[in-house]
Amino acid sequence: MQLENASAESKKNIDFLKSEFKKYMLEADFVAFKSVREKSRDYTIRNGKPDDFFEFTDEGILIELMYDGHMGYGATCELSAEGIAHAFQKAKHMTEASQKHAMFRFTDAIRPPSKGRYETTRTRKLDSLSTAEIYDFLKKTSLALKTNDKIITAKSDVMLIECTQAYLSSAGAEFIQDFDLIVSSLSATATDGKETQTRTLNGGRGNSVQGGAEFFNLSKALEMCEQISKEAIELLTAPNCPTETCDLVLAPDQMLLQIHESIGHPLELDRILGDERNFAGWSFVQPEDFGQLQYGSPLMNIVFDPTVVNQFATYKFDETGNPAKKKYLIQNGVLKAGLGSLESQARSNISGVANARSSSWNRAPIDRMANINLEDGDLTLPQMLAGIERGVLMTSNKSWSIDDYRRKFQFTCEYGRLIENGKLSTVVKNPNYRGVTVPFWNSLAGVTNTSTVETYGTPFCGKGEPSQVIRVGHASPYAHFKNIEVFGGG
Amino acid sequence: MKSYLAQLSQKLFADLKSGEDVSLELHSEESDFIRFNHSKVRQNTVIRQHELTIEFHFEQKIYKSTSSLTLQLADDLAVLTKKIQSIRQAVTAIDPNPQYFQMQNNGQSEVYKKSQRPSTIELISIIAAVFNDSDLAGLWCSGPIRRAAINSKGQFQYFENDSFFFDYSLYNGPRAAKGFYSDENWNEVEFKSRAQQTKNTLALLSRVPVKVNPAAYRAYLGPMAVAEIFDMVNVWQGFSRSAFEKGFAPLKKLHLKEKTLTKDLTIAENNLLGLAPHFNSLGEISPEILPVIERGELKNFLVSSATAKEYSLPSNQASPYESMRSYEVKPGNLEQSEILKTLDRGLYLSNLHYLNWSDVQTARITGMTRFACFWVENGEIVGPIQDLRFDDSLFSIFGDNFGSFTRHQEIFTTTATYQKRSTGGCKVPGAIFNSFNFTS
């Protein structure tokens, strides 16, 4: 492995992984060891005072074994020779028994012999950030959010994640990936006694990037605090979003959720193949839809792209060693490819991507999103608004619900603005909208240009049995949809 | 594990300096996860996972740090000692915490439970055989979960439960019926009987589907559907005092007595169900039964010791997150045999899916119907429905539009496995509503 820049501790861990792997690499038709070491710091300041200071150092090994085309898994944090021996033997017995009832017989083509190294593009590593530096940033931003006595909760939070994954396989794979990830959030809750409203930076934890300490920009964050706080106060006296069918413009930080729930999940091939039916759900997308289904209007171009520098879910290989590449999932509105790993591609014969990922060392890889992005159009935002006689602009997700086939959805945003005769007008609270996936995307009538594209993500995409959360990225411009059912609270 | 923890904690506590206190929270599991699709094994994973969380208290400051354990004493001790040294450094940079409270010795206790069952390898064959005529998707989960809460004041609480569940659904094309089996001990007769019930429900779904337009209807929600509603309110901290104080307050009107709920609604944290440790993550022993809503009125918010300190309130030893660990919704008088007759005309909903708030201020929630859901006419099932979305207020469905709870309650142990296995669950009845609003 290429470890020139690795720390002494990292080198020691890799040496241990290699020496243990050598003991077992010939014990099954295929054997792989994946190690994960992840340190996360999650700090919250509320109203200028410490709320929660938490860190987690998680470390363990996932063992993959194939017998007669069936892949089974063992996982342990008991990182000693005895601990790994126990995990290997238990996984071996369970996999030998399970293969008699295997759902599918794979070949070793599902685990390519990839070699290489990946590191987050950064100028300053996150481990160089001291508690004092982070505390100073959080305290200043939290206090900046509390601009008014009506703000009862002013919260600034950051999650810093340093993760190293290494993978060795009996097929010859040998790669290491080193990620620095930042999730920062700001939130102001205002009340006047009767009404209470919360405004956040891009909806909960939407502000998720892969990068180094240079991403902390206090002056920019303080500007955001002022706007968030002002909008929280504005919402206290705003009328409810009206109930009507009209045009809808979604800001990029709501498109994050719209893309995620109504494109990402239904295109996961393991859902289409039925693996998720008992938990996350199935999909309205059928295998024969690929290459045929007019998923959206011709303005809709959706890419799977884990190669975008500093986007949240960027990597060089998925966790089975499949090299990451950009691919169109939907082009000019037509469904082209699914979110399926080499395993799902073998089962379905549908074109897929490098997306076998797991939440950590203790879960098997499954089909996941990475960066799923809507490509830009050619309108400026004023040009888009100018073409709308009556509509609502909705910003920042607050609540989400969608059926188990990913058809009927209902989403709530934090902040709405009416659009009247081509211009933004009244601020409205509790803006909700609902729709059905394919008609909704076919009503896409406009997409703004590249200068308006914003990049977000979430650290908490849930799926799988046993369940896993994973980090995904979504970039989007503003998007205009026609004839959508909108409504307010009450 | 208990003796290992005793050795480890003794050595760690011995090195603490004056004014420092440390509590240690253990999560440990040895889990077998067998994931099925099409009644065959999709993925099998065996896991040994051990985590220890240090909560460090010094000069009114609090810092928490979780580390994986290798179960090699010298190695773990070295890592945790180094961790405490780095925490000492980190806390110099932060201010006192308004939620700081003095660590207490909440006593010593231990509880061990173990379900008798065949080995997981045998169970794979049993499940494959019982469902070889079906299209099944689901998860077998079994093995011990251990929790402990120890502190430098002398507290040592320990809980170990070697349990199992099988959470599954059966399919006939897009039609599906939900099954679940968990018990104190494996009972193959009971397992097969429940499997047959699920197969029978699936057969009912082969009737001609009924198109139901979105509108308000009478509705029966089975126990799993009722649990979905209260799980959602609980998980989103709807019963939390801390969330209420911070502005997330769906039950504010109930608290202010501006609204009431049906007198038939009594919900309590019930730690006698035995589904979760008898102590919280700090080792505090909660009341055996804490009424939250009693006869339609808000009786208690969940108040942790941290919230109690911050807002000068009495604590009821809730978990720091302030959600109920195990809860019970009290039953009513409606007999199982009378459900369809009482419903007469409306929707029979076995399960709900993906619930969330559509307006927190008015306790309005939305979600979807899922799995076996039927249209009922003249007290008889006519046929399955397409999935419907509902959007209604808790003050409406558990207010003027409430009908009655069933006498029968079901116990559901949690199936949550995000990052690690959870403990807890609920005991809930089914319920009939006079009007339930469906929107699309």
HADDOCK unambig.tbl for C-alpha pairs under 7 A between the chains (distance, minus, plus):
assign (segid A and resid 49 and name CA) (segid B and resid 95 and name CA) 6.87 0.50 0.50
assign (segid A and resid 49 and name CA) (segid B and resid 97 and name CA) 6.57 0.50 0.50
assign (segid A and resid 50 and name CA) (segid B and resid 95 and name CA) 6.57 0.50 0.50
assign (segid A and resid 50 and name CA) (segid B and resid 97 and name CA) 5.30 0.50 0.50
assign (segid A and resid 51 and name CA) (segid B and resid 97 and name CA) 6.69 0.50 0.50
assign (segid A and resid 53 and name CA) (segid B and resid 63 and name CA) 5.19 0.50 0.50
assign (segid A and resid 53 and name CA) (segid B and resid 64 and name CA) 6.09 0.50 0.50
assign (segid A and resid 54 and name CA) (segid B and resid 63 and name CA) 6.14 0.50 0.50
assign (segid A and resid 54 and name CA) (segid B and resid 64 and name CA) 4.60 0.50 0.50
assign (segid A and resid 54 and name CA) (segid B and resid 65 and name CA) 5.54 0.50 0.50
assign (segid A and resid 55 and name CA) (segid B and resid 64 and name CA) 6.34 0.50 0.50
assign (segid A and resid 55 and name CA) (segid B and resid 65 and name CA) 4.65 0.50 0.50
assign (segid A and resid 55 and name CA) (segid B and resid 66 and name CA) 6.22 0.50 0.50
assign (segid A and resid 56 and name CA) (segid B and resid 65 and name CA) 5.61 0.50 0.50
assign (segid A and resid 56 and name CA) (segid B and resid 66 and name CA) 4.51 0.50 0.50
assign (segid A and resid 56 and name CA) (segid B and resid 67 and name CA) 5.85 0.50 0.50
assign (segid A and resid 57 and name CA) (segid B and resid 66 and name CA) 6.15 0.50 0.50
assign (segid A and resid 57 and name CA) (segid B and resid 67 and name CA) 4.83 0.50 0.50
assign (segid A and resid 57 and name CA) (segid B and resid 68 and name CA) 6.61 0.50 0.50
assign (segid A and resid 58 and name CA) (segid B and resid 67 and name CA) 5.91 0.50 0.50
assign (segid A and resid 58 and name CA) (segid B and resid 68 and name CA) 5.35 0.50 0.50
assign (segid A and resid 59 and name CA) (segid B and resid 68 and name CA) 6.00 0.50 0.50
assign (segid A and resid 71 and name CA) (segid B and resid 43 and name CA) 6.91 0.50 0.50
assign (segid A and resid 72 and name CA) (segid B and resid 43 and name CA) 5.96 0.50 0.50
assign (segid A and resid 72 and name CA) (segid B and resid 44 and name CA) 5.12 0.50 0.50
assign (segid A and resid 72 and name CA) (segid B and resid 45 and name CA) 6.22 0.50 0.50
assign (segid A and resid 73 and name CA) (segid B and resid 44 and name CA) 6.03 0.50 0.50
assign (segid A and resid 73 and name CA) (segid B and resid 45 and name CA) 4.52 0.50 0.50
assign (segid A and resid 73 and name CA) (segid B and resid 46 and name CA) 6.46 0.50 0.50
assign (segid A and resid 74 and name CA) (segid B and resid 45 and name CA) 5.43 0.50 0.50
assign (segid A and resid 74 and name CA) (segid B and resid 46 and name CA) 4.82 0.50 0.50
assign (segid A and resid 74 and name CA) (segid B and resid 47 and name CA) 5.90 0.50 0.50
assign (segid A and resid 75 and name CA) (segid B and resid 46 and name CA) 6.21 0.50 0.50
assign (segid A and resid 75 and name CA) (segid B and resid 47 and name CA) 4.69 0.50 0.50
assign (segid A and resid 75 and name CA) (segid B and resid 48 and name CA) 6.29 0.50 0.50
assign (segid A and resid 76 and name CA) (segid B and resid 47 and name CA) 5.78 0.50 0.50
assign (segid A and resid 76 and name CA) (segid B and resid 48 and name CA) 4.75 0.50 0.50
assign (segid A and resid 76 and name CA) (segid B and resid 49 and name CA) 5.98 0.50 0.50
assign (segid A and resid 77 and name CA) (segid B and resid 48 and name CA) 6.53 0.50 0.50
assign (segid A and resid 77 and name CA) (segid B and resid 49 and name CA) 5.71 0.50 0.50
assign (segid A and resid 77 and name CA) (segid B and resid 50 and name CA) 6.87 0.50 0.50
assign (segid A and resid 77 and name CA) (segid B and resid 68 and name CA) 6.45 0.50 0.50
assign (segid A and resid 77 and name CA) (segid B and resid 69 and name CA) 6.56 0.50 0.50
assign (segid A and resid 77 and name CA) (segid B and resid 70 and name CA) 5.68 0.50 0.50
assign (segid A and resid 78 and name CA) (segid B and resid 69 and name CA) 6.76 0.50 0.50
assign (segid A and resid 78 and name CA) (segid B and resid 70 and name CA) 3.90 0.50 0.50
assign (segid A and resid 78 and name CA) (segid B and resid 71 and name CA) 6.20 0.50 0.50
assign (segid A and resid 79 and name CA) (segid B and resid 70 and name CA) 5.47 0.50 0.50
assign (segid A and resid 91 and name CA) (segid B and resid 46 and name CA) 6.07 0.50 0.50
assign (segid A and resid 94 and name CA) (segid B and resid 121 and name CA) 6.46 0.50 0.50
assign (segid A and resid 95 and name CA) (segid B and resid 44 and name CA) 6.70 0.50 0.50
assign (segid A and resid 97 and name CA) (segid B and resid 121 and name CA) 6.18 0.50 0.50
assign (segid A and resid 98 and name CA) (segid B and resid 41 and name CA) 6.29 0.50 0.50
assign (segid A and resid 101 and name CA) (segid B and resid 40 and name CA) 5.36 0.50 0.50
assign (segid A and resid 101 and name CA) (segid B and resid 41 and name CA) 5.72 0.50 0.50
assign (segid A and resid 102 and name CA) (segid B and resid 40 and name CA) 5.76 0.50 0.50
assign (segid A and resid 102 and name CA) (segid B and resid 41 and name CA) 5.04 0.50 0.50
assign (segid A and resid 102 and name CA) (segid B and resid 42 and name CA) 6.56 0.50 0.50
assign (segid A and resid 103 and name CA) (segid B and resid 37 and name CA) 7.00 0.50 0.50
assign (segid A and resid 103 and name CA) (segid B and resid 40 and name CA) 4.90 0.50 0.50
assign (segid A and resid 103 and name CA) (segid B and resid 41 and name CA) 5.36 0.50 0.50
assign (segid A and resid 103 and name CA) (segid B and resid 42 and name CA) 5.46 0.50 0.50
assign (segid A and resid 131 and name CA) (segid B and resid 90 and name CA) 5.84 0.50 0.50
assign (segid A and resid 131 and name CA) (segid B and resid 93 and name CA) 6.51 0.50 0.50
assign (segid A and resid 132 and name CA) (segid B and resid 93 and name CA) 4.93 0.50 0.50
assign (segid A and resid 135 and name CA) (segid B and resid 94 and name CA) 6.77 0.50 0.50
assign (segid A and resid 152 and name CA) (segid B and resid 246 and name CA) 6.59 0.50 0.50
assign (segid A and resid 153 and name CA) (segid B and resid 246 and name CA) 5.70 0.50 0.50
assign (segid A and resid 189 and name CA) (segid B and resid 247 and name CA) 6.52 0.50 0.50
assign (segid A and resid 196 and name CA) (segid B and resid 247 and name CA) 6.49 0.50 0.50
assign (segid A and resid 274 and name CA) (segid B and resid 37 and name CA) 6.80 0.50 0.50
assign (segid A and resid 275 and name CA) (segid B and resid 37 and name CA) 5.61 0.50 0.50
assign (segid A and resid 275 and name CA) (segid B and resid 137 and name CA) 6.79 0.50 0.50
assign (segid A and resid 277 and name CA) (segid B and resid 137 and name CA) 6.36 0.50 0.50
assign (segid A and resid 278 and name CA) (segid B and resid 137 and name CA) 5.59 0.50 0.50
assign (segid A and resid 278 and name CA) (segid B and resid 138 and name CA) 5.44 0.50 0.50
assign (segid A and resid 278 and name CA) (segid B and resid 168 and name CA) 5.91 0.50 0.50
assign (segid A and resid 278 and name CA) (segid B and resid 169 and name CA) 5.60 0.50 0.50
assign (segid A and resid 362 and name CA) (segid B and resid 47 and name CA) 6.56 0.50 0.50
assign (segid A and resid 399 and name CA) (segid B and resid 356 and name CA) 6.34 0.50 0.50
assign (segid A and resid 399 and name CA) (segid B and resid 357 and name CA) 6.20 0.50 0.50
assign (segid A and resid 399 and name CA) (segid B and resid 358 and name CA) 6.83 0.50 0.50
assign (segid A and resid 400 and name CA) (segid B and resid 356 and name CA) 6.41 0.50 0.50
assign (segid A and resid 401 and name CA) (segid B and resid 354 and name CA) 5.48 0.50 0.50
assign (segid A and resid 401 and name CA) (segid B and resid 355 and name CA) 6.26 0.50 0.50
assign (segid A and resid 401 and name CA) (segid B and resid 356 and name CA) 6.18 0.50 0.50
assign (segid A and resid 401 and name CA) (segid B and resid 367 and name CA) 6.20 0.50 0.50
assign (segid A and resid 402 and name CA) (segid B and resid 354 and name CA) 6.45 0.50 0.50
assign (segid A and resid 403 and name CA) (segid B and resid 353 and name CA) 6.94 0.50 0.50
assign (segid A and resid 403 and name CA) (segid B and resid 354 and name CA) 6.99 0.50 0.50
assign (segid A and resid 403 and name CA) (segid B and resid 368 and name CA) 5.83 0.50 0.50
assign (segid A and resid 412 and name CA) (segid B and resid 358 and name CA) 6.53 0.50 0.50
assign (segid A and resid 430 and name CA) (segid B and resid 359 and name CA) 6.92 0.50 0.50
assign (segid A and resid 465 and name CA) (segid B and resid 35 and name CA) 6.55 0.50 0.50
assign (segid A and resid 465 and name CA) (segid B and resid 139 and name CA) 6.29 0.50 0.50
assign (segid A and resid 466 and name CA) (segid B and resid 33 and name CA) 6.82 0.50 0.50
assign (segid A and resid 466 and name CA) (segid B and resid 417 and name CA) 5.51 0.50 0.50
assign (segid A and resid 467 and name CA) (segid B and resid 417 and name CA) 5.12 0.50 0.50
assign (segid A and resid 467 and name CA) (segid B and resid 418 and name CA) 4.62 0.50 0.50
assign (segid A and resid 467 and name CA) (segid B and resid 419 and name CA) 6.93 0.50 0.50
assign (segid A and resid 468 and name CA) (segid B and resid 418 and name CA) 5.30 0.50 0.50
assign (segid A and resid 468 and name CA) (segid B and resid 419 and name CA) 6.14 0.50 0.50
assign (segid A and resid 469 and name CA) (segid B and resid 418 and name CA) 6.88 0.50 0.50
assign (segid A and resid 489 and name CA) (segid B and resid 358 and name CA) 6.93 0.50 0.50
assign (segid A and resid 489 and name CA) (segid B and resid 359 and name CA) 5.22 0.50 0.50
assign (segid A and resid 490 and name CA) (segid B and resid 359 and name CA) 6.83 0.50 0.50
assign (segid A and resid 490 and name CA) (segid B and resid 362 and name CA) 5.93 0.50 0.50
